[in-house]
Amino acid sequence: MTGNDIGSLAYLALLGAALIAYYLAANRADLGRTLRQAMLWGLIFVGVAAAAGLWSGVRDSVVPRQSYVAEGGGRIEAPLRADGHYHLTLGINGTDIDFIVDTGASEIVLSRSDARRAGLSPDELAYVGQARTANGTTPIAGVMLDEVTLGPVTDRNVRASVNGGEMAGSLLGMSYLDRFARIEIADDRLILER
């Protein structure tokens, strides 16, 4: 927990105490009823906090993630997410990076922050290329990824780009998808087979 987190927590505790004190003072004539209501709201708050804390464990059953089925070279399935996109998590140089599958992208395009997490130095790259996107033209730098792993499938020395502009996440484009013998979208699932 950082200093900012502690400060925010202290602020919220102080604000909560002030609100409780005001509520008790305003309703002191019927204190028993007021305390029951306060306990009910406290239980609701604890329930919401518990649900938020447990969400990461429940998320995988509510929002399924990609799965791997070893059949020869490997089969990967990814469900359609609520945002209308297929997402895959690939190991890039040993670091898990989340990608949006983008058949409109020519190659793997890493955001600057994902490139940094994968061991690249985006501030030292030469952004001499250009990519045409829906938001206009953006500078890109070509890189070579030592290792790209998706489930049971590992590729070495894979070409990719690092986007010189701001990106919310990384894109998995056609140069990587073309490495699969079969790409199918059926029943809201993306299926890749080698």
C-alpha positions in Angstrom: 0.0 0.0 0.0 1.5 3.3 -1.1 1.4 6.6 0.8 -1.3 7.9 -1.6 -3.5 4.8 -0.8 -3.1 5.4 2.9 -4.0 9.0 2.5 -7.0 8.2 0.4 -8.1 5.5 2.9 -7.7 8.0 5.8 -9.7 10.6 4.0 -12.5 8.2 3.3 -12.5 7.0 6.9 -12.7 10.6 8.2 -15.5 11.4 5.7 -17.4 8.3 6.7 -17.0 9.1 10.4 -18.3 12.6 9.8 -21.3 11.4 7.9 -22.1 8.8 10.6 -21.8 11.4 13.4 -24.1 13.7 11.5 -26.7 11.0 10.9 -26.6 9.9 14.6 -27.0 13.5 15.8 -29.8 14.2 13.4 -31.7 11.1 14.4 -30.9 10.9 18.1 -34.7 10.8 19.0 -35.1 7.4 17.5 -31.6 6.0 18.1 -32.6 2.3 18.1 -34.0 2.5 14.5 -31.1 4.6 13.4 -28.5 2.0 14.7 -30.4 -0.8 12.9 -30.3 1.2 9.6 -26.6 2.0 10.2 -25.9 -1.7 10.7 -27.8 -2.6 7.6 -25.8 -0.1 5.5 -22.6 -1.4 7.1 -23.5 -5.0 6.1 -24.3 -3.8 2.5 -20.9 -2.0 2.4 -19.1 -5.1 3.6 -20.9 -7.2 1.1 -20.0 -4.9 -1.8 -16.3 -4.8 -0.6 -16.2 -8.6 -0.4 -17.7 -9.0 -3.9 -15.1 -6.6 -5.3 -12.3 -8.4 -3.6 -13.5 -11.8 -4.8 -14.2 -10.6 -8.4 -10.8 -11.7 -9.8 -11.5 -15.2 -8.7 -15.1 -15.3 -10.0 -14.2 -13.5 -13.2 -12.8 -16.5 -15.0 -16.0 -18.5 -14.6 -18.3 -15.5 -15.4 -16.1 -14.2 -18.3 -14.2 -17.2 -19.7 -10.7 -16.8 -21.0 -8.7 -18.5 -23.7 -8.2 -22.2 -23.5 -5.7 -24.6 -25.0 -6.3 -28.0 -26.3 -3.2 -30.0 -27.3 -4.0 -31.7 -30.6 -0.8 -32.2 -32.5 0.6 -28.7 -32.9 -2.0 -27.1 -30.6 -5.5 -25.7 -30.7 -6.3 -22.3 -29.0 -9.9 -21.1 -28.4 -10.8 -17.6 -27.2 -14.4 -16.5 -26.4 -15.9 -13.3 -27.7 -15.7 -10.8 -24.8 -18.4 -8.3 -23.8 -16.5 -5.5 -25.6 -17.1 -7.4 -28.9 -13.4 -8.3 -29.4 -11.4 -11.5 -29.1 -8.6 -11.2 -26.6 -5.5 -13.5 -26.3 -2.7 -13.5 -23.8 0.7 -14.2 -25.3 4.0 -14.7 -23.7 6.3 -12.1 -25.2 10.0 -12.7 -24.2 8.7 -14.5 -21.1 6.1 -11.8 -20.0 2.4 -12.3 -20.4 0.9 -9.5 -22.6 -2.8 -9.1 -23.3 -3.7 -8.5 -27.0 -6.8 -7.6 -28.9 -7.1 -9.8 -32.1 -7.1 -7.3 -34.9 -7.4 -8.7 -38.4 -7.1 -5.1 -39.7 -3.6 -4.9 -38.3 -0.7 -6.1 -40.5 1.5 -7.4 -37.7 1.9 -7.5 -33.9 1.8 -4.0 -32.6 2.9 -3.4 -29.0 2.0 -0.4 -27.0 4.9 1.4 -25.4 4.1 0.2 -21.9 3.7 -3.5 -23.1 7.0 -3.2 -25.0 8.7 -2.0 -21.9 7.2 -4.9 -19.9 8.5 -7.3 -22.6 12.1 -6.1 -22.0 12.3 -3.6 -24.9 13.3 0.1 -24.5 10.7 2.1 -26.4 12.4 5.4 -25.7 15.5 4.2 -27.5 13.8 2.8 -30.6 13.9 4.5 -34.0 10.3 5.3 -35.0 11.0 5.5 -38.8 8.0 3.6 -40.0 4.4 4.8 -40.2 1.1 3.0 -39.7 -2.2 4.2 -41.0 -4.9 3.8 -38.4 -8.5 4.9 -37.9 -7.1 7.8 -35.9 -4.6 8.8 -38.6 -1.0 8.1 -39.2 1.3 7.2 -36.3 5.0 6.5 -36.1 6.1 2.9 -35.4 9.4 1.2 -34.7 10.2 -2.3 -36.0 11.5 -4.8 -33.5 12.3 -8.5 -33.3 10.7 -10.5 -30.5 13.0 -13.3 -29.3 10.1 -15.5 -28.2 6.3 -15.4 -28.7 4.3 -18.1 -26.9 0.6 -18.8 -27.2 -0.5 -21.8 -25.2 1.4 -24.9 -26.5 2.8 -22.9 -29.5 6.1 -21.1 -29.4 7.7 -19.0 -32.2 11.1 -17.4 -32.2 12.4 -14.3 -33.9 9.0 -12.8 -34.6 8.8 -9.4 -36.3 6.6 -6.8 -34.6 6.2 -3.1 -34.2 6.1 -0.7 -31.2 3.6 2.1 -31.6 5.1 5.5 -31.1 1.7 7.0 -30.1 -0.6 6.3 -27.3 -2.5 3.0 -27.4 -4.8 1.5 -24.8 -3.4 -2.0 -25.5 -1.5 -4.2 -27.9 -2.8 -5.6 -31.2 -2.4 -9.1 -32.6 -2.3 -8.7 -36.3 -2.3 -10.9 -39.4 1.5 -11.6 -39.7 1.1 -13.7 -36.5 -2.3 -15.1 -37.2 -1.1 -16.3 -40.7 1.3 -18.7 -38.9 -1.8 -20.9 -38.1 -3.1 -23.4 -40.5 -6.7 -22.8 -39.5 -8.4 -19.6 -38.2 -12.1 -19.9 -37.6 -14.8 -17.8 -35.9 -17.8 -19.9 -34.9 -20.3 -19.7 -32.0 -18.7 -16.6 -30.6 -15.3 -18.3 -30.3 -12.1 -17.7 -32.2 -10.3 -21.0 -33.0 -6.7 -21.2 -34.0 -5.0 -24.4 -35.0 -1.4 -25.2 -36.1 
